[in-house]
Amino acid sequence: MVIVNYMHKNRRRITAQMVFVAGLVLLILGIAFLLGAVTDTSKLSILGSLLFVIIGGIFVILALKFVKHSMYIFLALFFLLVGLFMFLVSLKIIPITLAQGWPLLSVFAGLSLFASGWRHFRVLRYRYFIPSLTFTVLGCVLSVFSFKVVSFSFRRFMLNWWPLLVLLAGLMLVFLSLGPPGDKGGETKP
């Protein structure tokens, strides 16, 4: 009798959580489509951006409730940032096109990697920090060309400054190899 009662309470709790998640999804969809109707934005662009937000939300639930793996934190943050960016671009709150904003994907990857490494280790680890810094700087540099902040093209920059990339790649490898002895820098089993 105790086991049946426990299973019944557990089933009710899971059902309540599923109803809550479904309610949040519908709430987000309603707000997004309402904003889209007010700003005369296509429903397809709003739906595409919300798909990324919903996938990010699923990864948040997986990361915090079930799996508790830093990869899911990375994926959750990345999909949420991309979805939010796409949503703001489709509503024209950020006045650029997705073709111009693609370098920001690298920035989002760097920020997500930094946060997932911090969440996993609770300290700054070079194995997460150096790649996240590299992604963020790369995205910022590519954004300069994509947003036409400078007058010359990326191709011209690469033709003149390619040795800088070799230097930065070597510097990154040196920093990655200088970690504590015996530290693999990856996931640790509890």
C-alpha positions as a printed NumPy array, in Angstrom:
array([[  0.   ,   0.   ,   0.   ],
       [  2.878,   2.372,   0.808],
       [  4.55 ,   1.657,  -2.553],
       [  1.326,   2.323,  -4.475],
       [  0.806,   5.567,  -2.574],
       [  4.4  ,   6.664,  -3.326],
       [  4.013,   5.85 ,  -7.036],
       [  0.744,   7.787,  -7.163],
       [  2.335,  10.88 ,  -5.539],
       [  5.348,  10.623,  -7.861],
       [  3.103,  10.387, -10.917],
       [  1.137,  13.451,  -9.784],
       [  4.351,  15.398,  -9.248],
       [  5.647,  14.514, -12.715],
       [  2.285,  15.405, -14.268],
       [  2.292,  18.755, -12.464],
       [  5.821,  19.473, -13.723],
       [  4.847,  18.595, -17.296],
       [  1.79 ,  20.862, -17.105],
       [  4.006,  23.651, -15.761],
       [  6.506,  23.247, -18.626],
       [  3.699,  23.126, -21.201],
       [  2.246,  26.283, -19.673],
       [  5.601,  28.056, -19.895],
       [  6.015,  27.027, -23.542],
       [  2.545,  28.305, -24.401],
       [  3.197,  31.517, -22.472],
       [  6.452,  32.134, -24.371],
       [  4.797,  31.304, -27.703],
       [  1.888,  33.627, -26.969],
       [  4.117,  36.538, -25.99 ],
       [  6.344,  36.013, -29.021],
       [  3.498,  35.807, -31.517],
       [  1.8  ,  38.805, -29.905],
       [  4.992,  40.855, -30.255],
       [  5.336,  39.585, -33.817],
       [  1.762,  40.649, -34.66 ],
       [  2.342,  44.11 , -33.212],
       [  5.586,  44.622, -35.161],
       [  4.305,  42.943, -38.355],
       [  7.   ,  40.237, -38.311],
       [  6.665,  36.928, -40.143],
       [  5.43 ,  34.044, -38.03 ],
       [  8.056,  31.729, -39.52 ],
       [ 10.992,  33.812, -38.262],
       [  9.447,  33.996, -34.794],
       [  8.778,  30.261, -34.793],
       [ 12.375,  29.535, -35.85 ],
       [ 13.823,  31.631, -33.058],
       [ 11.458,  30.142, -30.506],
       [ 12.462,  26.66 , -31.603],
       [ 16.003,  27.472, -30.47 ],
       [ 14.685,  28.832, -27.159],
       [ 12.582,  25.708, -26.584],
       [ 15.525,  23.419, -27.379],
       [ 17.627,  25.5  , -24.965],
       [ 14.922,  25.111, -22.324],
       [ 14.934,  21.341, -22.787],
       [ 18.692,  21.299, -22.277],
       [ 18.282,  23.463, -19.15 ],
       [ 15.885,  20.9  , -17.702],
       [ 18.247,  18.064, -18.623],
       [ 21.236,  19.87 , -17.134],
       [ 19.622,  20.898, -13.878],
       [ 17.233,  18.028, -13.167],
       [ 18.418,  14.816, -14.777],
       [ 21.884,  14.508, -16.293],
       [ 23.81 ,  17.335, -14.551],
       [ 26.568,  17.327, -17.136],
       [ 28.373,  20.509, -18.198],
       [ 27.826,  19.723, -21.886],
       [ 24.087,  20.247, -21.358],
       [ 24.757,  23.6  , -19.669],
       [ 26.803,  24.621, -22.719],
       [ 24.08 ,  23.521, -25.133],
       [ 21.336,  25.148, -23.053],
       [ 23.073,  28.51 , -22.906],
       [ 24.114,  28.387, -26.55 ],
       [ 20.618,  27.589, -27.838],
       [ 19.016,  30.157, -25.525],
       [ 21.424,  32.901, -26.636],
       [ 20.997,  32.052, -30.323],
       [ 17.207,  31.909, -29.97 ],
       [ 17.068,  35.214, -28.118],
       [ 19.355,  36.823, -30.704],
       [ 17.263,  35.503, -33.602],
       [ 14.082,  36.679, -31.881],
       [ 15.434,  40.202, -31.335],
       [ 16.681,  40.353, -34.931],
       [ 13.353,  39.14 , -36.328],
       [ 11.502,  41.803, -34.298],
       [ 14.05 ,  44.35 , -35.603],
       [ 14.986,  45.348, -32.054],
       [ 18.578,  44.63 , -33.089],
       [ 18.834,  46.388, -36.479],
       [ 21.034,  43.894, -38.324],
       [ 20.418,  40.862, -40.501],
       [ 21.293,  37.3  , -39.581],
       [ 23.808,  37.342, -42.439],
       [ 25.642,  40.179, -40.678],
       [ 25.293,  38.722, -37.19 ],
       [ 26.669,  35.231, -37.826],
       [ 30.02 ,  35.977, -36.074],
       [ 28.078,  36.417, -32.852],
       [ 27.513,  32.64 , -32.865],
       [ 31.188,  32.309, -31.991],
       [ 30.782,  34.816, -29.155],
       [ 27.747,  32.889, -27.88 ],
       [ 29.748,  29.638, -28.01 ],
       [ 32.586,  31.237, -26.042],
       [ 30.274,  32.635, -23.376],
       [ 28.417,  29.327, -23.072],
       [ 31.65 ,  27.352, -22.793],
       [ 32.946,  29.68 , -20.073],
       [ 29.704,  29.362, -18.081],
       [ 29.577,  25.572, -18.393],
       [ 33.19 ,  25.254, -17.249],
       [ 32.525,  27.55 , -14.306],
       [ 29.369,  25.591, -13.395],
       [ 31.197,  22.279, -13.519],
       [ 34.414,  23.135, -11.678],
       [ 33.373,  26.218,  -9.651],
       [ 36.8  ,  27.707, -10.461],
       [ 38.4  ,  29.122, -13.576],
       [ 39.934,  26.195, -15.514],
       [ 42.289,  26.905, -18.355],
       [ 40.876,  24.004, -20.412],
       [ 37.568,  25.83 , -20.547],
       [ 38.797,  29.422, -20.304],
       [ 41.314,  29.438, -23.182],
       [ 38.913,  27.947, -25.793],
       [ 36.052,  30.142, -24.572],
       [ 38.264,  33.222, -24.779],
       [ 39.389,  32.143, -28.264],
       [ 35.796,  31.728, -29.483],
       [ 34.797,  35.077, -28.007],
       [ 37.755,  36.982, -29.477],
       [ 37.307,  35.264, -32.853],
       [ 33.643,  36.248, -32.904],
       [ 34.494,  39.836, -31.988],
       [ 37.168,  40.074, -34.695],
       [ 34.86 ,  38.605, -37.327],
       [ 32.08 ,  40.956, -36.198],
       [ 34.308,  43.929, -36.969],
       [ 34.4  ,  42.832, -40.609],
       [ 30.79 ,  41.68 , -40.752],
       [ 29.431,  44.959, -39.364],
       [ 31.826,  46.908, -41.662],
       [ 33.492,  48.765, -38.803],
       [ 36.759,  48.804, -40.78 ],
       [ 37.117,  49.869, -44.396],
       [ 39.075,  46.832, -45.625],
       [ 37.84 ,  43.284, -46.174],
       [ 38.528,  40.165, -44.169],
       [ 40.384,  38.715, -47.144],
       [ 42.766,  41.675, -47.211],
       [ 43.27 ,  41.378, -43.471],
       [ 44.132,  37.676, -43.794],
       [ 46.587,  38.307, -46.619],
       [ 48.475,  40.852, -44.512],
       [ 48.109,  39.491, -41.004],
       [ 48.1  ,  35.675, -41.389],
       [ 51.249,  35.314, -39.232],
       [ 49.221,  36.693, -36.317],
       [ 46.942,  33.638, -36.525],
       [ 49.936,  31.309, -36.402],
       [ 51.234,  33.193, -33.372],
       [ 47.839,  33.029, -31.613],
       [ 47.455,  29.304, -32.348],
       [ 50.879,  28.64 , -30.86 ],
       [ 50.1  ,  30.793, -27.842],
       [ 46.85 ,  28.91 , -27.253],
       [ 48.629,  25.536, -27.436],
       [ 51.305,  26.731, -25.003],
       [ 48.675,  27.892, -22.506],
       [ 46.758,  24.64 , -22.838],
       [ 49.907,  22.604, -22.171],
       [ 50.862,  24.6  , -19.061],
       [ 48.092,  23.162, -16.906],
       [ 48.687,  21.405, -13.604],
       [ 50.478,  18.042, -13.936],
       [ 48.105,  15.108, -14.181],
       [ 45.095,  17.356, -14.846],
       [ 43.207,  16.214, -17.884],
       [ 40.908,  19.246, -17.739],
       [ 37.869,  17.211, -18.732],
       [ 34.878,  15.912, -16.888],
       [ 35.508,  14.282, -13.536],
       [ 33.38 ,  11.514, -12.155],
       [ 32.02 ,  12.155,  -8.658]])
